[in-house]
């Protein structure tokens, strides 16, 4: 899990296009957190 997350972070720095994917993932985690709360 942590390794893949680091790869995503490094990928986002290498390829700006991945930033949109990372933002989408963050939004999904945010929505999940709101559901949990």
N, CA, C, O and CB atoms as a CASP TS submission, in Angstrom:
PFRMAT TS
TARGET T0000
AUTHOR 0000-0000-0000
METHOD Language model
MODEL 1
PARENT N/A
ATOM      1  N   UNK     1       0.850  -1.203   0.000  1.00  0.00           N
ATOM      2  CA  UNK     1       0.000   0.000   0.000  1.00  0.00           C
ATOM      3  C   UNK     1       0.880   1.247   0.000  1.00  0.00           C
ATOM      4  O   UNK     1       0.733   2.121  -0.853  1.00  0.00           O
ATOM      5  CB  UNK     1      -0.959   0.009   1.235  1.00  0.00           C
ATOM      6  N   UNK     2       1.805   1.320   0.973  1.00  0.00           N
ATOM      7  CA  UNK     2       2.657   2.515   1.064  1.00  0.00           C
ATOM      8  C   UNK     2       3.532   2.636  -0.177  1.00  0.00           C
ATOM      9  O   UNK     2       3.702   3.728  -0.719  1.00  0.00           O
ATOM     10  CB  UNK     2       3.538   2.466   2.337  1.00  0.00           C
ATOM     11  N   UNK     3       4.087   1.515  -0.625  1.00  0.00           N
ATOM     12  CA  UNK     3       4.961   1.554  -1.804  1.00  0.00           C
ATOM     13  C   UNK     3       4.226   2.066  -3.026  1.00  0.00           C
ATOM     14  O   UNK     3       4.738   2.910  -3.761  1.00  0.00           O
ATOM     15  CB  UNK     3       5.531   0.172  -2.090  1.00  0.00           C
ATOM     16  N   UNK     4       3.016   1.550  -3.241  1.00  0.00           N
ATOM     17  CA  UNK     4       2.244   1.987  -4.415  1.00  0.00           C
ATOM     18  C   UNK     4       1.897   3.464  -4.280  1.00  0.00           C
ATOM     19  O   UNK     4       1.887   4.192  -5.273  1.00  0.00           O
ATOM     20  CB  UNK     4       0.950   1.140  -4.579  1.00  0.00           C
ATOM     21  N   UNK     5       1.609   3.916  -3.047  1.00  0.00           N
ATOM     22  CA  UNK     5       1.274   5.330  -2.839  1.00  0.00           C
ATOM     23  C   UNK     5       2.465   6.205  -3.197  1.00  0.00           C
ATOM     24  O   UNK     5       2.313   7.244  -3.839  1.00  0.00           O
ATOM     25  CB  UNK     5       0.840   5.586  -1.374  1.00  0.00           C
ATOM     26  N   UNK     6       3.664   5.774  -2.774  1.00  0.00           N
ATOM     27  CA  UNK     6       4.874   6.540  -3.099  1.00  0.00           C
ATOM     28  C   UNK     6       5.063   6.581  -4.606  1.00  0.00           C
ATOM     29  O   UNK     6       5.446   7.614  -5.156  1.00  0.00           O
ATOM     30  CB  UNK     6       6.123   5.926  -2.413  1.00  0.00           C
ATOM     31  N   UNK     7       4.799   5.465  -5.276  1.00  0.00           N
ATOM     32  CA  UNK     7       4.939   5.432  -6.738  1.00  0.00           C
ATOM     33  C   UNK     7       3.981   6.426  -7.373  1.00  0.00           C
ATOM     34  O   UNK     7       4.339   7.101  -8.338  1.00  0.00           O
ATOM     35  CB  UNK     7       4.677   4.008  -7.286  1.00  0.00           C
ATOM     36  N   UNK     8       2.767   6.523  -6.843  1.00  0.00           N
ATOM     37  CA  UNK     8       1.784   7.473  -7.388  1.00  0.00           C
ATOM     38  C   UNK     8       2.287   8.895  -7.180  1.00  0.00           C
ATOM     39  O   UNK     8       2.180   9.733  -8.076  1.00  0.00           O
ATOM     40  CB  UNK     8       0.388   7.285  -6.718  1.00  0.00           C
ATOM     41  N   UNK     9       2.841   9.170  -5.989  1.00  0.00           N
ATOM     42  CA  UNK     9       3.345  10.519  -5.701  1.00  0.00           C
ATOM     43  C   UNK     9       4.494  10.851  -6.648  1.00  0.00           C
ATOM     44  O   UNK     9       4.524  11.930  -7.240  1.00  0.00           O
ATOM     45  CB  UNK     9       3.811  10.636  -4.220  1.00  0.00           C
ATOM     46  N   UNK    10       5.445   9.916  -6.792  1.00  0.00           N
ATOM     47  CA  UNK    10       6.581  10.156  -7.689  1.00  0.00           C
ATOM     48  C   UNK    10       6.091  10.315  -9.116  1.00  0.00           C
ATOM     49  O   UNK    10       6.603  11.148  -9.864  1.00  0.00           O
ATOM     50  CB  UNK    10       7.607   9.004  -7.600  1.00  0.00           C
ATOM     51  N   UNK    11       5.100   9.519  -9.494  1.00  0.00           N
ATOM     52  CA  UNK    11       4.552   9.609 -10.848  1.00  0.00           C
ATOM     53  C   UNK    11       3.911  10.967 -11.075  1.00  0.00           C
ATOM     54  O   UNK    11       4.028  11.543 -12.157  1.00  0.00           O
ATOM     55  CB  UNK    11       3.528   8.494 -11.093  1.00  0.00           C
ATOM     56  N   UNK    12       3.222  11.483 -10.036  1.00  0.00           N
ATOM     57  CA  UNK    12       2.558  12.781 -10.189  1.00  0.00           C
ATOM     58  C   UNK    12       3.612  13.863 -10.407  1.00  0.00           C
ATOM     59  O   UNK    12       3.402  14.789 -11.191  1.00  0.00           O
ATOM     60  CB  UNK    12       1.679  13.111  -8.942  1.00  0.00           C
ATOM     61  N   UNK    13       4.751  13.747  -9.711  1.00  0.00           N
ATOM     62  CA  UNK    13       5.807  14.746  -9.887  1.00  0.00           C
ATOM     63  C   UNK    13       6.439  14.617 -11.274  1.00  0.00           C
ATOM     64  O   UNK    13       6.810  15.613 -11.894  1.00  0.00           O
ATOM     65  CB  UNK    13       6.887  14.595  -8.790  1.00  0.00           C
ATOM     66  N   UNK    14       6.556  13.372 -11.751  1.00  0.00           N
ATOM     67  CA  UNK    14       7.170  13.150 -13.056  1.00  0.00           C
ATOM     68  C   UNK    14       6.218  13.534 -14.179  1.00  0.00           C
ATOM     69  O   UNK    14       6.622  14.143 -15.170  1.00  0.00           O
ATOM     70  CB  UNK    14       7.596  11.689 -13.204  1.00  0.00           C
ATOM     71  N   UNK    15       4.946  13.172 -14.014  1.00  0.00           N
ATOM     72  CA  UNK    15       3.966  13.459 -15.067  1.00  0.00           C
ATOM     73  C   UNK    15       2.811  14.271 -14.485  1.00  0.00           C
ATOM     74  O   UNK    15       1.979  13.727 -13.760  1.00  0.00           O
ATOM     75  CB  UNK    15       3.437  12.142 -15.708  1.00  0.00           C
ATOM     76  N   UNK    16       2.749  15.589 -14.799  1.00  0.00           N
ATOM     77  CA  UNK    16       1.684  16.455 -14.276  1.00  0.00           C
ATOM     78  C   UNK    16       0.290  15.904 -14.549  1.00  0.00           C
ATOM     79  O   UNK    16      -0.645  16.183 -13.798  1.00  0.00           O
ATOM     80  CB  UNK    16       1.801  17.840 -14.877  1.00  0.00           C
ATOM     81  N   UNK    17       0.143  15.112 -15.631  1.00  0.00           N
ATOM     82  CA  UNK    17      -1.182  14.577 -15.959  1.00  0.00           C
ATOM     83  C   UNK    17      -1.697  13.683 -14.837  1.00  0.00           C
ATOM     84  O   UNK    17      -2.905  13.590 -14.619  1.00  0.00           O
ATOM     85  CB  UNK    17      -1.135  13.791 -17.280  1.00  0.00           C
ATOM     86  N   UNK    18      -0.776  13.021 -14.120  1.00  0.00           N
ATOM     87  CA  UNK    18      -1.201  12.135 -13.037  1.00  0.00           C
ATOM     88  C   UNK    18      -1.779  12.915 -11.866  1.00  0.00           C
ATOM     89  O   UNK    18      -2.487  12.348 -11.034  1.00  0.00           O
ATOM     90  CB  UNK    18      -0.034  11.285 -12.563  1.00  0.00           C
ATOM     91  N   UNK    19      -1.481  14.224 -11.791  1.00  0.00           N
ATOM     92  CA  UNK    19      -1.997  15.033 -10.682  1.00  0.00           C
ATOM     93  C   UNK    19      -3.522  14.974 -10.674  1.00  0.00           C
ATOM     94  O   UNK    19      -4.136  14.896  -9.610  1.00  0.00           O
ATOM     95  CB  UNK    19      -1.508  16.508 -10.794  1.00  0.00           C
ATOM     96  N   UNK    20      -4.133  15.010 -11.857  1.00  0.00           N
ATOM     97  CA  UNK    20      -5.598  14.946 -11.919  1.00  0.00           C
ATOM     98  C   UNK    20      -6.096  13.636 -11.324  1.00  0.00           C
ATOM     99  O   UNK    20      -7.095  13.616 -10.604  1.00  0.00           O
ATOM    100  CB  UNK    20      -6.092  15.092 -13.377  1.00  0.00           C
ATOM    101  N   UNK    21      -5.397  12.535 -11.625  1.00  0.00           N
ATOM    102  CA  UNK    21      -5.797  11.234 -11.079  1.00  0.00           C
ATOM    103  C   UNK    21      -5.643  11.245  -9.565  1.00  0.00           C
ATOM    104  O   UNK    21      -6.515  10.761  -8.844  1.00  0.00           O
ATOM    105  CB  UNK    21      -4.956  10.086 -11.702  1.00  0.00           C
ATOM    106  N   UNK    22      -4.517  11.806  -9.077  1.00  0.00           N
ATOM    107  CA  UNK    22      -4.280  11.862  -7.629  1.00  0.00           C
ATOM    108  C   UNK    22      -5.376  12.682  -6.961  1.00  0.00           C
ATOM    109  O   UNK    22      -5.892  12.296  -5.912  1.00  0.00           O
ATOM    110  CB  UNK    22      -2.881  12.469  -7.317  1.00  0.00           C
ATOM    111  N   UNK    23      -5.738  13.827  -7.575  1.00  0.00           N
ATOM    112  CA  UNK    23      -6.794  14.668  -7.010  1.00  0.00           C
ATOM    113  C   UNK    23      -8.098  13.877  -6.946  1.00  0.00           C
ATOM    114  O   UNK    23      -8.822  13.947  -5.952  1.00  0.00           O
ATOM    115  CB  UNK    23      -6.980  15.964  -7.850  1.00  0.00           C
ATOM    116  N   UNK    24      -8.395  13.128  -8.000  1.00  0.00           N
ATOM    117  CA  UNK    24      -9.615  12.316  -8.009  1.00  0.00           C
ATOM    118  C   UNK    24      -9.598  11.293  -6.879  1.00  0.00           C
ATOM    119  O   UNK    24     -10.607  11.084  -6.206  1.00  0.00           O
ATOM    120  CB  UNK    24      -9.776  11.604  -9.360  1.00  0.00           C
ATOM    121  N   UNK    25      -8.432  10.651  -6.673  1.00  0.00           N
ATOM    122  CA  UNK    25      -8.317   9.665  -5.589  1.00  0.00           C
ATOM    123  C   UNK    25      -8.516  10.350  -4.244  1.00  0.00           C
ATOM    124  O   UNK    25      -9.204   9.818  -3.372  1.00  0.00           O
ATOM    125  CB  UNK    25      -6.939   8.951  -5.633  1.00  0.00           C
ATOM    126  N   UNK    26      -7.913  11.536  -4.068  1.00  0.00           N
ATOM    127  CA  UNK    26      -8.046  12.273  -2.805  1.00  0.00           C
ATOM    128  C   UNK    26      -9.513  12.604  -2.560  1.00  0.00           C
ATOM    129  O   UNK    26     -10.005  12.467  -1.440  1.00  0.00           O
ATOM    130  CB  UNK    26      -7.190  13.572  -2.823  1.00  0.00           C
ATOM    131  N   UNK    27     -10.218  13.043  -3.613  1.00  0.00           N
ATOM    132  CA  UNK    27     -11.641  13.378  -3.468  1.00  0.00           C
ATOM    133  C   UNK    27     -12.419  12.140  -3.031  1.00  0.00           C
ATOM    134  O   UNK    27     -13.316  12.233  -2.194  1.00  0.00           O
ATOM    135  CB  UNK    27     -12.219  13.943  -4.800  1.00  0.00           C
ATOM    136  N   UNK    28     -12.077  10.978  -3.598  1.00  0.00           N
ATOM    137  CA  UNK    28     -12.773   9.750  -3.213  1.00  0.00           C
ATOM    138  C   UNK    28     -12.517   9.449  -1.740  1.00  0.00           C
ATOM    139  O   UNK    28     -13.442   9.088  -1.013  1.00  0.00           O
ATOM    140  CB  UNK    28     -12.319   8.561  -4.096  1.00  0.00           C
ATOM    141  N   UNK    29     -11.258   9.596  -1.289  1.00  0.00           N
ATOM    142  CA  UNK    29     -10.951   9.356   0.119  1.00  0.00           C
ATOM    143  C   UNK    29     -11.690  10.361   0.993  1.00  0.00           C
ATOM    144  O   UNK    29     -12.186  10.005   2.062  1.00  0.00           O
ATOM    145  CB  UNK    29      -9.430   9.439   0.370  1.00  0.00           C
ATOM    146  N   UNK    30     -11.768  11.624   0.546  1.00  0.00           N
ATOM    147  CA  UNK    30     -12.478  12.654   1.306  1.00  0.00           C
ATOM    148  C   UNK    30     -13.937  12.249   1.457  1.00  0.00           C
ATOM    149  O   UNK    30     -14.492  12.333   2.553  1.00  0.00           O
ATOM    150  CB  UNK    30     -12.362  14.042   0.614  1.00  0.00           C
ATOM    151  N   UNK    31     -14.567  11.811   0.366  1.00  0.00           N
ATOM    152  CA  UNK    31     -15.981  11.415   0.409  1.00  0.00           C
ATOM    153  C   UNK    31     -16.153  10.217   1.344  1.00  0.00           C
ATOM    154  O   UNK    31     -17.126  10.151   2.095  1.00  0.00           O
ATOM    155  CB  UNK    31     -16.506  11.072  -1.020  1.00  0.00           C
ATOM    156  N   UNK    32     -15.204   9.265   1.301  1.00  0.00           N
ATOM    157  CA  UNK    32     -15.294   8.107   2.190  1.00  0.00           C
ATOM    158  C   UNK    32     -15.186   8.557   3.641  1.00  0.00           C
ATOM    159  O   UNK    32     -15.904   8.050   4.502  1.00  0.00           O
ATOM    160  CB  UNK    32     -14.192   7.074   1.861  1.00  0.00           C
ATOM    161  N   UNK    33     -14.287   9.510   3.920  1.00  0.00           N
ATOM    162  CA  UNK    33     -14.129  10.004   5.288  1.00  0.00           C
ATOM    163  C   UNK    33     -15.407  10.683   5.754  1.00  0.00           C
ATOM    164  O   UNK    33     -15.823  10.505   6.899  1.00  0.00           O
ATOM    165  CB  UNK    33     -12.940  10.979   5.384  1.00  0.00           C
ATOM    166  N   UNK    34     -16.035  11.463   4.872  1.00  0.00           N
ATOM    167  CA  UNK    34     -17.270  12.147   5.251  1.00  0.00           C
ATOM    168  C   UNK    34     -18.352  11.115   5.550  1.00  0.00           C
ATOM    169  O   UNK    34     -19.149  11.295   6.471  1.00  0.00           O
ATOM    170  CB  UNK    34     -17.733  13.115   4.130  1.00  0.00           C
ATOM    171  N   UNK    35     -18.379  10.026   4.767  1.00  0.00           N
ATOM    172  CA  UNK    35     -19.378   8.978   5.007  1.00  0.00           C
ATOM    173  C   UNK    35     -19.117   8.328   6.362  1.00  0.00           C
ATOM    174  O   UNK    35     -20.049   8.045   7.114  1.00  0.00           O
ATOM    175  CB  UNK    35     -19.351   7.910   3.873  1.00  0.00           C
ATOM    176  N   UNK    36     -17.822   8.091   6.669  1.00  0.00           N
ATOM    177  CA  UNK    36     -17.472   7.467   7.955  1.00  0.00           C
ATOM    178  C   UNK    36     -17.873   8.396   9.100  1.00  0.00           C
ATOM    179  O   UNK    36     -18.435   7.957  10.103  1.00  0.00           O
ATOM    180  CB  UNK    36     -15.944   7.145   8.022  1.00  0.00           C
ATOM    181  N   UNK    37     -17.576   9.684   8.934  1.00  0.00           N
ATOM    182  CA  UNK    37     -17.945  10.640   9.981  1.00  0.00           C
ATOM    183  C   UNK    37     -19.455  10.825   9.976  1.00  0.00           C
ATOM    184  O   UNK    37     -19.986  11.591  10.780  1.00  0.00           O
ATOM    185  CB  UNK    37     -17.222  12.005   9.775  1.00  0.00           C
TER
END
